[in-house]
Amino acid sequence: MTAPELLVFDTETTGTDAQTDQIIELTIQSGLDGAAHAKTWRFLPDRPISRDAQRVHGIAMADLADCPRFGERSAEVRATLDASEVWVGYNLRFDLEIVQAELVRAGVPPLSMDGRILVDPFRLWQRMEPRSLQDAHKRFVGEAFDGAHSAAADVAATARVLSGMVSAFGLAGKGWSELAAIAEPERASWIGPTNHLQWNADGEVVIGFGKNRGKPVLDFARDREGRGYLEWILRSDFPQHVKALLQSLQRSRDSAAWTRAVAEEHGPPPPAAPTDAA
């Protein structure tokens, strides 16, 4: 069989961490033509699907109950991708990283990148249509503006660009909170102005960064090693609101009361996503 000229592929996942989240759906298409052959796999993950991820792809754990684990199809996936030297994917870096991580977890050698050609339409779009404020002004206001990179001119231009975007994208009926959620939906789970501490789908405060991402903060308060990790955060250059929350945890004798206090001060967890696919 002749190897395909190129393969287009995309993943749906349990979340956005390429090293710890898992693939729940993978499609690989041979060629760019609309009639090109495509194969789709669905996999049952070992970890829950995050609320934000399910909101995007609409796939629930119940939909995957009868699906194989990725490891059961890992050799087939690897062989399929290895059949072409040209790979295409929108925001390809994430999809490639999570496929490689899944292969390693399954005990299958990762895909070789030697001689591989990667074409990412997202990056191509960024190159062909730059996204500077001046570029945005030309697109959404209809003309260039003078004084770019002076604060006063940039502020006025930003205001005009946002007004133009709201009109161009049919967002005139949206409130500011809705616009903010459209622009950065991940912020709904943040506790405070950064992603260092977040709410998970179970209403727990979890670490939002590094190797401990997704782990409940309260778990670290229960043993010496975990408390050492929290002490490291308190000694390091982390935002003040993060340190204040961890200091209040140290003073608290009631973990449930501490979680309620966090919700009262910073807002409660976002509403849970539906348990079934849309």
C-alpha atoms as an extended CHARMM CRD file, in Angstrom:
* protein
*
       278  EXT
         1         1  MET       CA              0.0000000000        0.0000000000        0.0000000000  PROA      1               0.0000000000
         2         2  THR       CA              1.3050000000        3.4590000000       -0.9250000000  PROA      2               0.0000000000
         3         3  ALA       CA              1.9710000000        5.6740000000        2.0870000000  PROA      3               0.0000000000
         4         4  PRO       CA             -0.3130000000        8.7310000000        2.2650000000  PROA      4               0.0000000000
         5         5  GLU       CA              1.2210000000       12.0530000000        1.2440000000  PROA      5               0.0000000000
         6         6  LEU       CA              0.1670000000       13.5500000000        4.5600000000  PROA      6               0.0000000000
         7         7  LEU       CA             -1.9360000000       12.8480000000        7.6380000000  PROA      7               0.0000000000
         8         8  VAL       CA             -4.2420000000       15.2880000000        9.3840000000  PROA      8               0.0000000000
         9         9  PHE       CA             -4.9910000000       14.4750000000       13.0080000000  PROA      9               0.0000000000
        10        10  ASP       CA             -6.7090000000       15.8800000000       16.0660000000  PROA      10              0.0000000000
        11        11  THR       CA             -7.3490000000       14.7700000000       19.6310000000  PROA      11              0.0000000000
        12        12  GLU       CA            -10.0380000000       15.3510000000       22.2280000000  PROA      12              0.0000000000
        13        13  THR       CA             -8.7430000000       14.9610000000       25.7500000000  PROA      13              0.0000000000
        14        14  THR       CA             -9.5440000000       14.9000000000       29.4490000000  PROA      14              0.0000000000
        15        15  GLY       CA             -7.8680000000       18.2870000000       29.8940000000  PROA      15              0.0000000000
        16        16  THR       CA             -5.1320000000       20.6310000000       28.7280000000  PROA      16              0.0000000000
        17        17  ASP       CA             -1.9880000000       19.1900000000       30.3230000000  PROA      17              0.0000000000
        18        18  ALA       CA             -0.2450000000       17.1990000000       27.6020000000  PROA      18              0.0000000000
        19        19  GLN       CA              1.8430000000       15.2430000000       30.1140000000  PROA      19              0.0000000000
        20        20  THR       CA             -0.8560000000       14.1700000000       32.5790000000  PROA      20              0.0000000000
        21        21  ASP       CA             -4.1750000000       14.3460000000       30.7150000000  PROA      21              0.0000000000
        22        22  GLN       CA             -5.2820000000       11.6060000000       28.3500000000  PROA      22              0.0000000000
        23        23  ILE       CA             -6.7440000000       11.1880000000       24.8680000000  PROA      23              0.0000000000
        24        24  ILE       CA            -10.3990000000       10.1910000000       24.7080000000  PROA      24              0.0000000000
        25        25  GLU       CA            -10.8590000000       10.6330000000       20.9550000000  PROA      25              0.0000000000
        26        26  LEU       CA             -8.3730000000       10.6260000000       18.0730000000  PROA      26              0.0000000000
        27        27  THR       CA             -9.0710000000       11.0520000000       14.3570000000  PROA      27              0.0000000000
        28        28  ILE       CA             -6.4580000000       10.6060000000       11.6220000000  PROA      28              0.0000000000
        29        29  GLN       CA             -7.2820000000       11.5330000000        8.0190000000  PROA      29              0.0000000000
        30        30  SER       CA             -5.2040000000       10.5960000000        4.9770000000  PROA      30              0.0000000000
        31        31  GLY       CA             -4.9220000000       13.7290000000        2.8280000000  PROA      31              0.0000000000
        32        32  LEU       CA             -6.6820000000       17.0740000000        2.6340000000  PROA      32              0.0000000000
        33        33  ASP       CA             -9.5460000000       16.1190000000        0.3510000000  PROA      33              0.0000000000
        34        34  GLY       CA            -12.9930000000       16.0930000000        1.9280000000  PROA      34              0.0000000000
        35        35  ALA       CA            -13.4790000000       12.5300000000        0.6950000000  PROA      35              0.0000000000
        36        36  ALA       CA            -10.1770000000       11.3320000000        2.1760000000  PROA      36              0.0000000000
        37        37  HSD       CA            -10.2700000000        8.2570000000        4.3830000000  PROA      37              0.0000000000
        38        38  ALA       CA            -10.3980000000        8.9920000000        8.1130000000  PROA      38              0.0000000000
        39        39  LYS       CA            -10.3090000000        6.7310000000       11.1420000000  PROA      39              0.0000000000
        40        40  THR       CA            -11.5620000000        7.6650000000       14.6080000000  PROA      40              0.0000000000
        41        41  TRP       CA            -10.7520000000        5.9220000000       17.8810000000  PROA      41              0.0000000000
        42        42  ARG       CA            -12.3770000000        6.5400000000       21.2520000000  PROA      42              0.0000000000
        43        43  PHE       CA            -10.6380000000        5.5760000000       24.4760000000  PROA      43              0.0000000000
        44        44  LEU       CA            -11.6340000000        5.1450000000       28.1050000000  PROA      44              0.0000000000
        45        45  PRO       CA             -9.2290000000        7.2410000000       30.2060000000  PROA      45              0.0000000000
        46        46  ASP       CA             -7.8520000000        6.4670000000       33.6520000000  PROA      46              0.0000000000
        47        47  ARG       CA             -8.6020000000        9.9680000000       34.9060000000  PROA      47              0.0000000000
        48        48  PRO       CA            -11.8300000000       11.9890000000       34.9080000000  PROA      48              0.0000000000
        49        49  ILE       CA            -12.6790000000       14.4210000000       32.1380000000  PROA      49              0.0000000000
        50        50  SER       CA            -12.3160000000       17.9950000000       33.3680000000  PROA      50              0.0000000000
        51        51  ARG       CA            -15.3710000000       20.2100000000       33.4100000000  PROA      51              0.0000000000
        52        52  ASP       CA            -13.8040000000       22.6890000000       30.9660000000  PROA      52              0.0000000000
        53        53  ALA       CA            -12.7900000000       19.9450000000       28.5180000000  PROA      53              0.0000000000
        54        54  GLN       CA            -16.2410000000       18.3510000000       28.5630000000  PROA      54              0.0000000000
        55        55  ARG       CA            -17.8030000000       21.7410000000       27.9450000000  PROA      55              0.0000000000
        56        56  VAL       CA            -15.7350000000       21.9750000000       24.7400000000  PROA      56              0.0000000000
        57        57  HSD       CA            -16.1150000000       18.4850000000       23.2340000000  PROA      57              0.0000000000
        58        58  GLY       CA            -19.2970000000       17.2300000000       24.9200000000  PROA      58              0.0000000000
        59        59  ILE       CA            -17.8660000000       13.7670000000       25.6100000000  PROA      59              0.0000000000
        60        60  ALA       CA            -18.7120000000       12.2770000000       29.0250000000  PROA      60              0.0000000000
        61        61  MET       CA            -17.2060000000        9.2950000000       30.7900000000  PROA      61              0.0000000000
        62        62  ALA       CA            -20.4650000000        7.4000000000       30.2460000000  PROA      62              0.0000000000
        63        63  ASP       CA            -19.9560000000        7.7130000000       26.4800000000  PROA      63              0.0000000000
        64        64  LEU       CA            -16.6270000000        5.8920000000       26.7940000000  PROA      64              0.0000000000
        65        65  ALA       CA            -17.6490000000        3.0530000000       29.0940000000  PROA      65              0.0000000000
        66        66  ASP       CA            -17.3290000000        0.3770000000       26.3830000000  PROA      66              0.0000000000
        67        67  CYS       CA            -14.2380000000        1.8280000000       24.6970000000  PROA      67              0.0000000000
        68        68  PRO       CA            -10.7380000000        0.3460000000       24.9540000000  PROA      68              0.0000000000
        69        69  ARG       CA             -7.8730000000        1.9750000000       26.8340000000  PROA      69              0.0000000000
        70        70  PHE       CA             -5.3880000000        3.8670000000       24.6810000000  PROA      70              0.0000000000
        71        71  GLY       CA             -2.7700000000        1.2280000000       25.4350000000  PROA      71              0.0000000000
        72        72  GLU       CA             -4.8740000000       -1.4380000000       23.7080000000  PROA      72              0.0000000000
        73        73  ARG       CA             -4.6730000000        0.4900000000       20.4220000000  PROA      73              0.0000000000
        74        74  SER       CA             -1.3360000000        2.2430000000       20.9100000000  PROA      74              0.0000000000
        75        75  ALA       CA              0.5960000000        0.1330000000       18.3950000000  PROA      75              0.0000000000
        76        76  GLU       CA             -2.1060000000        0.6820000000       15.7660000000  PROA      76              0.0000000000
        77        77  VAL       CA             -2.1170000000        4.4400000000       16.3830000000  PROA      77              0.0000000000
        78        78  ARG       CA              1.6550000000        4.6160000000       16.1810000000  PROA      78              0.0000000000
        79        79  ALA       CA              1.7870000000        2.6110000000       12.9430000000  PROA      79              0.0000000000
        80        80  THR       CA             -0.9070000000        4.7830000000       11.3650000000  PROA      80              0.0000000000
        81        81  LEU       CA              0.9000000000        8.0260000000       12.1560000000  PROA      81              0.0000000000
        82        82  ASP       CA              4.2690000000        6.5990000000       11.2000000000  PROA      82              0.0000000000
        83        83  ALA       CA              3.0180000000        5.9200000000        7.6640000000  PROA      83              0.0000000000
        84        84  SER       CA              3.5460000000        9.5270000000        6.5640000000  PROA      84              0.0000000000
        85        85  GLU       CA              6.3550000000       12.0260000000        7.0050000000  PROA      85              0.0000000000
        86        86  VAL       CA              3.9820000000       15.0130000000        6.7760000000  PROA      86              0.0000000000
        87        87  TRP       CA              1.6510000000       15.7110000000        9.7020000000  PROA      87              0.0000000000
        88        88  VAL       CA             -0.9930000000       18.4210000000        9.7480000000  PROA      88              0.0000000000
        89        89  GLY       CA             -2.8830000000       19.6340000000       12.8000000000  PROA      89              0.0000000000
        90        90  TYR       CA             -4.4740000000       22.7920000000       14.1400000000  PROA      90              0.0000000000
        91        91  ASN       CA             -2.3740000000       23.8910000000       17.1180000000  PROA      91              0.0000000000
        92        92  LEU       CA             -0.4290000000       20.7130000000       16.4210000000  PROA      92              0.0000000000
        93        93  ARG       CA              2.0640000000       20.9930000000       19.2640000000  PROA      93              0.0000000000
        94        94  PHE       CA             -0.4560000000       19.9950000000       21.9290000000  PROA      94              0.0000000000
        95        95  ASP       CA             -1.8600000000       17.0460000000       19.9580000000  PROA      95              0.0000000000
        96        96  LEU       CA              1.6180000000       15.7490000000       19.2030000000  PROA      96              0.0000000000
        97        97  GLU       CA              2.7870000000       16.0890000000       22.8060000000  PROA      97              0.0000000000
        98        98  ILE       CA             -0.1830000000       14.2330000000       24.2310000000  PROA      98              0.0000000000
        99        99  VAL       CA              0.0640000000       11.4280000000       21.6350000000  PROA      99              0.0000000000
       100       100  GLN       CA              3.7320000000       10.9640000000       22.4840000000  PROA      100             0.0000000000
       101       101  ALA       CA              2.9540000000       10.9500000000       26.2250000000  PROA      101             0.0000000000
       102       102  GLU       CA              0.2400000000        8.3370000000       25.7250000000  PROA      102             0.0000000000
       103       103  LEU       CA              2.5870000000        6.1180000000       23.7030000000  PROA      103             0.0000000000
       104       104  VAL       CA              5.2310000000        6.2980000000       26.4170000000  PROA      104             0.0000000000
       105       105  ARG       CA              2.6640000000        5.4090000000       29.1120000000  PROA      105             0.0000000000
       106       106  ALA       CA              1.5930000000        2.4380000000       26.9920000000  PROA      106             0.0000000000
       107       107  GLY       CA              5.1710000000        1.1860000000       26.7440000000  PROA      107             0.0000000000
       108       108  VAL       CA              5.3340000000        1.8650000000       23.0050000000  PROA      108             0.0000000000
       109       109  PRO       CA              8.3410000000        3.7350000000       21.5620000000  PROA      109             0.0000000000
       110       110  PRO       CA              7.4760000000        7.3900000000       20.8610000000  PROA      110             0.0000000000
       111       111  LEU       CA              7.2310000000        8.5080000000       17.2720000000  PROA      111             0.0000000000
       112       112  SER       CA             10.5040000000        9.5240000000       15.6660000000  PROA      112             0.0000000000
       113       113  MET       CA             10.6720000000       13.1590000000       14.5880000000  PROA      113             0.0000000000
       114       114  ASP       CA             13.6270000000       12.6370000000       12.2550000000  PROA      114             0.0000000000
       115       115  GLY       CA             12.7110000000       13.9720000000        8.8170000000  PROA      115             0.0000000000
       116       116  ARG       CA              9.1590000000       14.7090000000        9.9290000000  PROA      116             0.0000000000
       117       117  ILE       CA              7.4200000000       17.7170000000        8.3620000000  PROA      117             0.0000000000
       118       118  LEU       CA              4.8900000000       19.4720000000       10.6100000000  PROA      118             0.0000000000
       119       119  VAL       CA              2.3390000000       21.8830000000        9.1250000000  PROA      119             0.0000000000
       120       120  ASP       CA              0.1520000000       23.7920000000       11.5840000000  PROA      120             0.0000000000
       121       121  PRO       CA             -2.5950000000       25.9430000000        9.9900000000  PROA      121             0.0000000000
       122       122  PHE       CA             -2.9030000000       27.9070000000       13.2370000000  PROA      122             0.0000000000
       123       123  ARG       CA              0.7620000000       28.9620000000       13.1080000000  PROA      123             0.0000000000
       124       124  LEU       CA              0.5200000000       29.5800000000        9.3630000000  PROA      124             0.0000000000
       125       125  TRP       CA             -2.4720000000       31.8670000000        9.9570000000  PROA      125             0.0000000000
       126       126  GLN       CA             -0.5300000000       33.7940000000       12.5970000000  PROA      126             0.0000000000
       127       127  ARG       CA              2.3180000000       34.3210000000       10.1500000000  PROA      127             0.0000000000
       128       128  MET       CA              0.1340000000       35.3160000000        7.2070000000  PROA      128             0.0000000000
       129       129  GLU       CA             -2.2020000000       37.5670000000        9.2160000000  PROA      129             0.0000000000
       130       130  PRO       CA             -0.2180000000       39.0800000000       12.1140000000  PROA      130             0.0000000000
       131       131  ARG       CA             -2.1220000000       39.8720000000       15.3080000000  PROA      131             0.0000000000
       132       132  SER       CA             -0.5780000000       43.1670000000       16.4780000000  PROA      132             0.0000000000
       133       133  LEU       CA             -2.8270000000       45.9920000000       17.6700000000  PROA      133             0.0000000000
       134       134  GLN       CA             -2.1280000000       47.8180000000       14.4090000000  PROA      134             0.0000000000
       135       135  ASP       CA             -3.2120000000       44.7450000000       12.4230000000  PROA      135             0.0000000000
       136       136  ALA       CA             -6.3490000000       44.3420000000       14.5160000000  PROA      136             0.0000000000
       137       137  HSD       CA             -7.1730000000       48.0230000000       14.0350000000  PROA      137             0.0000000000
       138       138  LYS       CA             -6.9530000000       47.6850000000       10.2700000000  PROA      138             0.0000000000
       139       139  ARG       CA             -9.2640000000       44.6580000000       10.3090000000  PROA      139             0.0000000000
       140       140  PHE       CA            -11.9030000000       45.6860000000       12.8290000000  PROA      140             0.0000000000
       141       141  VAL       CA            -11.8480000000       49.4770000000       12.4990000000  PROA      141             0.0000000000
       142       142  GLY       CA            -10.9650000000       49.6520000000        8.8320000000  PROA      142             0.0000000000
       143       143  GLU       CA             -7.8830000000       51.8540000000        8.9020000000  PROA      143             0.0000000000
       144       144  ALA       CA             -4.4340000000       52.2310000000       10.4030000000  PROA      144             0.0000000000
       145       145  PHE       CA             -3.9000000000       54.5480000000       13.3390000000  PROA      145             0.0000000000
       146       146  ASP       CA             -1.1580000000       57.0560000000       14.1190000000  PROA      146             0.0000000000
       147       147  GLY       CA              0.9720000000       57.0190000000       17.2300000000  PROA      147             0.0000000000
       148       148  ALA       CA              1.2020000000       53.2610000000       17.6600000000  PROA      148             0.0000000000
       149       149  HSD       CA              3.1170000000       52.2760000000       20.7940000000  PROA      149             0.0000000000
       150       150  SER       CA              2.3360000000       55.4890000000       22.6230000000  PROA      150             0.0000000000
       151       151  ALA       CA              0.1400000000       54.6020000000       25.5870000000  PROA      151             0.0000000000
       152       152  ALA       CA             -2.6050000000       57.0990000000       24.7710000000  PROA      152             0.0000000000
       153       153  ALA       CA             -2.8620000000       56.0460000000       21.1220000000  PROA      153             0.0000000000
       154       154  ASP       CA             -2.7800000000       52.3280000000       21.9970000000  PROA      154             0.0000000000
       155       155  VAL       CA             -5.5140000000       52.7140000000       24.6210000000  PROA      155             0.0000000000
       156       156  ALA       CA             -7.8020000000       54.5560000000       22.2050000000  PROA      156             0.0000000000
       157       157  ALA       CA             -7.0730000000       52.0040000000       19.4780000000  PROA      157             0.0000000000
       158       158  THR       CA             -7.7650000000       49.0780000000       21.8170000000  PROA      158             0.0000000000
       159       159  ALA       CA            -11.1570000000       50.5310000000       22.6690000000  PROA      159             0.0000000000
       160       160  ARG       CA            -12.0080000000       50.9300000000       18.9830000000  PROA      160             0.0000000000
       161       161  VAL       CA            -10.7960000000       47.4010000000       18.1970000000  PROA      161             0.0000000000
       162       162  LEU       CA            -12.9490000000       45.8370000000       20.9280000000  PROA      162             0.0000000000
       163       163  SER       CA            -15.9970000000       47.7400000000       19.6850000000  PROA      163             0.0000000000
       164       164  GLY       CA            -15.2360000000       46.5410000000       16.1590000000  PROA      164             0.0000000000
       165       165  MET       CA            -14.8190000000       42.9320000000       17.3000000000  PROA      165             0.0000000000
       166       166  VAL       CA            -18.1030000000       42.9590000000       19.2210000000  PROA      166             0.0000000000
       167       167  SER       CA            -19.8570000000       44.1140000000       16.0670000000  PROA      167             0.0000000000
       168       168  ALA       CA            -17.9970000000       41.8200000000       13.6460000000  PROA      168             0.0000000000
       169       169  PHE       CA            -18.5330000000       38.6760000000       15.7360000000  PROA      169             0.0000000000
       170       170  GLY       CA            -22.1830000000       39.3370000000       16.5820000000  PROA      170             0.0000000000
       171       171  LEU       CA            -21.4960000000       39.7840000000       20.2970000000  PROA      171             0.0000000000
       172       172  ALA       CA            -23.4360000000       43.0120000000       20.8220000000  PROA      172             0.0000000000
       173       173  GLY       CA            -25.9370000000       41.3370000000       23.1510000000  PROA      173             0.0000000000
       174       174  LYS       CA            -23.2610000000       39.9000000000       25.4470000000  PROA      174             0.0000000000
       175       175  GLY       CA            -22.4050000000       41.3850000000       28.8400000000  PROA      175             0.0000000000
       176       176  TRP       CA            -18.8520000000       42.0140000000       29.9620000000  PROA      176             0.0000000000
       177       177  SER       CA            -18.7880000000       38.8200000000       32.0390000000  PROA      177             0.0000000000
       178       178  GLU       CA            -19.9090000000       36.8180000000       29.0130000000  PROA      178             0.0000000000
       179       179  LEU       CA            -17.2560000000       38.4120000000       26.8140000000  PROA      179             0.0000000000
       180       180  ALA       CA            -14.5800000000       37.6640000000       29.4020000000  PROA      180             0.0000000000
       181       181  ALA       CA            -15.7370000000       34.0390000000       29.5890000000  PROA      181             0.0000000000
       182       182  ILE       CA            -15.6300000000       33.6970000000       25.8000000000  PROA      182             0.0000000000
       183       183  ALA       CA            -12.1110000000       35.1240000000       25.6600000000  PROA      183             0.0000000000
       184       184  GLU       CA            -10.6840000000       33.0660000000       28.5390000000  PROA      184             0.0000000000
       185       185  PRO       CA            -13.0870000000       30.3340000000       29.6880000000  PROA      185             0.0000000000
       186       186  GLU       CA            -10.3960000000       28.7270000000       31.8330000000  PROA      186             0.0000000000
       187       187  ARG       CA            -10.5060000000       31.6780000000       34.2350000000  PROA      187             0.0000000000
       188       188  ALA       CA            -13.8400000000       30.4660000000       35.6220000000  PROA      188             0.0000000000
       189       189  SER       CA            -12.0050000000       27.8570000000       37.6910000000  PROA      189             0.0000000000
       190       190  TRP       CA             -9.1960000000       30.1620000000       38.8990000000  PROA      190             0.0000000000
       191       191  ILE       CA             -9.1170000000       31.2110000000       42.5420000000  PROA      191             0.0000000000
       192       192  GLY       CA             -7.8990000000       34.7730000000       42.4090000000  PROA      192             0.0000000000
       193       193  PRO       CA             -6.2200000000       36.5240000000       39.4720000000  PROA      193             0.0000000000
       194       194  THR       CA             -3.8400000000       33.6920000000       38.4960000000  PROA      194             0.0000000000
       195       195  ASN       CA             -4.1120000000       29.9760000000       37.7630000000  PROA      195             0.0000000000
       196       196  HSD       CA             -1.9190000000       28.8320000000       40.6660000000  PROA      196             0.0000000000
       197       197  LEU       CA             -4.9070000000       27.6490000000       42.7100000000  PROA      197             0.0000000000
       198       198  GLN       CA             -8.0940000000       26.4300000000       41.0410000000  PROA      198             0.0000000000
       199       199  TRP       CA            -11.4130000000       24.7210000000       41.6750000000  PROA      199             0.0000000000
       200       200  ASN       CA            -11.8200000000       21.2090000000       40.3070000000  PROA      200             0.0000000000
       201       201  ALA       CA            -15.0510000000       19.5310000000       39.2270000000  PROA      201             0.0000000000
       202       202  ASP       CA            -15.6190000000       18.2470000000       42.7840000000  PROA      202             0.0000000000
       203       203  GLY       CA            -15.4380000000       21.7010000000       44.3510000000  PROA      203             0.0000000000
       204       204  GLU       CA            -11.9560000000       21.1290000000       45.7900000000  PROA      204             0.0000000000
       205       205  VAL       CA             -9.1280000000       23.6600000000       45.8020000000  PROA      205             0.0000000000
       206       206  VAL       CA             -6.3240000000       22.1670000000       43.7020000000  PROA      206             0.0000000000
       207       207  ILE       CA             -2.8290000000       23.0980000000       42.5770000000  PROA      207             0.0000000000
       208       208  GLY       CA             -2.9710000000       24.6430000000       39.1050000000  PROA      208             0.0000000000
       209       209  PHE       CA              0.6530000000       24.4220000000       37.9920000000  PROA      209             0.0000000000
       210       210  GLY       CA              3.6890000000       22.1770000000       37.7640000000  PROA      210             0.0000000000
       211       211  LYS       CA              3.9960000000       18.4730000000       38.4520000000  PROA      211             0.0000000000
       212       212  ASN       CA              1.2950000000       18.6110000000       41.1480000000  PROA      212             0.0000000000
       213       213  ARG       CA             -1.2660000000       20.2280000000       38.9020000000  PROA      213             0.0000000000
       214       214  GLY       CA             -4.7810000000       19.0010000000       39.7000000000  PROA      214             0.0000000000
       215       215  LYS       CA             -3.9230000000       17.6310000000       43.1620000000  PROA      215             0.0000000000
       216       216  PRO       CA             -6.1050000000       18.8720000000       46.0560000000  PROA      216             0.0000000000
       217       217  VAL       CA             -4.3790000000       21.3740000000       48.3190000000  PROA      217             0.0000000000
       218       218  LEU       CA             -5.8910000000       19.7290000000       51.3910000000  PROA      218             0.0000000000
       219       219  ASP       CA             -4.0410000000       16.5110000000       50.5550000000  PROA      219             0.0000000000
       220       220  PHE       CA             -0.7470000000       18.3620000000       51.0060000000  PROA      220             0.0000000000
       221       221  ALA       CA             -1.7640000000       19.5820000000       54.4500000000  PROA      221             0.0000000000
       222       222  ARG       CA             -2.1480000000       16.0410000000       55.7900000000  PROA      222             0.0000000000
       223       223  ASP       CA              1.4540000000       14.8390000000       55.9620000000  PROA      223             0.0000000000
       224       224  ARG       CA              4.9640000000       16.1830000000       56.4930000000  PROA      224             0.0000000000
       225       225  GLU       CA              6.0640000000       15.8700000000       52.8530000000  PROA      225             0.0000000000
       226       226  GLY       CA              2.9560000000       17.6520000000       51.6130000000  PROA      226             0.0000000000
       227       227  ARG       CA              3.3100000000       20.4230000000       54.1650000000  PROA      227             0.0000000000
       228       228  GLY       CA              6.8870000000       20.8320000000       52.9840000000  PROA      228             0.0000000000
       229       229  TYR       CA              5.6110000000       21.4730000000       49.4610000000  PROA      229             0.0000000000
       230       230  LEU       CA              3.2200000000       24.1490000000       50.7440000000  PROA      230             0.0000000000
       231       231  GLU       CA              6.0540000000       25.7090000000       52.7620000000  PROA      231             0.0000000000
       232       232  TRP       CA              8.1390000000       25.8540000000       49.5950000000  PROA      232             0.0000000000
       233       233  ILE       CA              5.3730000000       27.8400000000       47.8820000000  PROA      233             0.0000000000
       234       234  LEU       CA              5.2230000000       30.2160000000       50.8610000000  PROA      234             0.0000000000
       235       235  ARG       CA              8.9900000000       30.7930000000       50.7050000000  PROA      235             0.0000000000
       236       236  SER       CA              9.0890000000       31.2400000000       46.9430000000  PROA      236             0.0000000000
       237       237  ASP       CA              8.1020000000       34.0140000000       44.5550000000  PROA      237             0.0000000000
       238       238  PHE       CA              4.4020000000       33.2500000000       44.2210000000  PROA      238             0.0000000000
       239       239  PRO       CA              1.5570000000       35.8010000000       44.1220000000  PROA      239             0.0000000000
       240       240  GLN       CA              0.4630000000       37.2060000000       47.4530000000  PROA      240             0.0000000000
       241       241  HSD       CA             -3.0980000000       35.8850000000       47.1790000000  PROA      241             0.0000000000
       242       242  VAL       CA             -1.7310000000       32.3290000000       46.8390000000  PROA      242             0.0000000000
       243       243  LYS       CA              0.4140000000       32.7120000000       49.9420000000  PROA      243             0.0000000000
       244       244  ALA       CA             -2.4660000000       34.2870000000       51.8770000000  PROA      244             0.0000000000
       245       245  LEU       CA             -4.7300000000       31.3270000000       51.1110000000  PROA      245             0.0000000000
       246       246  LEU       CA             -2.1050000000       28.7890000000       52.1480000000  PROA      246             0.0000000000
       247       247  GLN       CA             -1.3340000000       30.7330000000       55.3230000000  PROA      247             0.0000000000
       248       248  SER       CA             -5.0280000000       30.7180000000       56.1990000000  PROA      248             0.0000000000
       249       249  LEU       CA             -5.0290000000       26.9430000000       55.6430000000  PROA      249             0.0000000000
       250       250  GLN       CA             -2.1490000000       26.5800000000       58.0930000000  PROA      250             0.0000000000
       251       251  ARG       CA             -4.1650000000       28.4910000000       60.7010000000  PROA      251             0.0000000000
       252       252  SER       CA             -7.3810000000       26.5880000000       60.0540000000  PROA      252             0.0000000000
       253       253  ARG       CA             -8.3570000000       23.5130000000       62.0660000000  PROA      253             0.0000000000
       254       254  ASP       CA            -11.3490000000       22.6990000000       59.8590000000  PROA      254             0.0000000000
       255       255  SER       CA            -10.6400000000       21.9040000000       56.2160000000  PROA      255             0.0000000000
       256       256  ALA       CA            -14.2950000000       22.1490000000       55.1920000000  PROA      256             0.0000000000
       257       257  ALA       CA            -14.5590000000       25.5670000000       56.8260000000  PROA      257             0.0000000000
       258       258  TRP       CA            -11.4030000000       26.6700000000       55.0080000000  PROA      258             0.0000000000
       259       259  THR       CA            -12.8560000000       25.6190000000       51.6440000000  PROA      259             0.0000000000
       260       260  ARG       CA            -16.0690000000       27.5210000000       52.4010000000  PROA      260             0.0000000000
       261       261  ALA       CA            -14.0360000000       30.5910000000       53.3450000000  PROA      261             0.0000000000
       262       262  VAL       CA            -12.1580000000       30.4210000000       50.0340000000  PROA      262             0.0000000000
       263       263  ALA       CA            -15.4830000000       30.2790000000       48.1780000000  PROA      263             0.0000000000
       264       264  GLU       CA            -16.8370000000       33.2350000000       50.1460000000  PROA      264             0.0000000000
       265       265  GLU       CA            -13.7430000000       35.3540000000       49.4990000000  PROA      265             0.0000000000
       266       266  HSD       CA            -12.9860000000       34.4410000000       45.8930000000  PROA      266             0.0000000000
       267       267  GLY       CA            -16.2600000000       33.0900000000       44.5580000000  PROA      267             0.0000000000
       268       268  PRO       CA            -17.6070000000       29.5300000000       44.5150000000  PROA      268             0.0000000000
       269       269  PRO       CA            -16.6290000000       26.7860000000       42.0630000000  PROA      269             0.0000000000
       270       270  PRO       CA            -18.1640000000       27.0950000000       38.5790000000  PROA      270             0.0000000000
       271       271  PRO       CA            -21.3430000000       25.0440000000       38.0190000000  PROA      271             0.0000000000
       272       272  ALA       CA            -20.6160000000       21.4050000000       37.2600000000  PROA      272             0.0000000000
       273       273  ALA       CA            -20.8140000000       20.3090000000       33.6390000000  PROA      273             0.0000000000
       274       274  PRO       CA            -23.5810000000       17.8430000000       32.6420000000  PROA      274             0.0000000000
       275       275  THR       CA            -22.7000000000       14.2270000000       33.3130000000  PROA      275             0.0000000000
       276       276  ASP       CA            -23.8910000000       13.1120000000       29.8720000000  PROA      276             0.0000000000
       277       277  ALA       CA            -22.7390000000       14.2930000000       26.4810000000  PROA      277             0.0000000000
       278       278  ALA       CA            -24.6580000000       17.0960000000       24.8630000000  PROA      278             0.0000000000
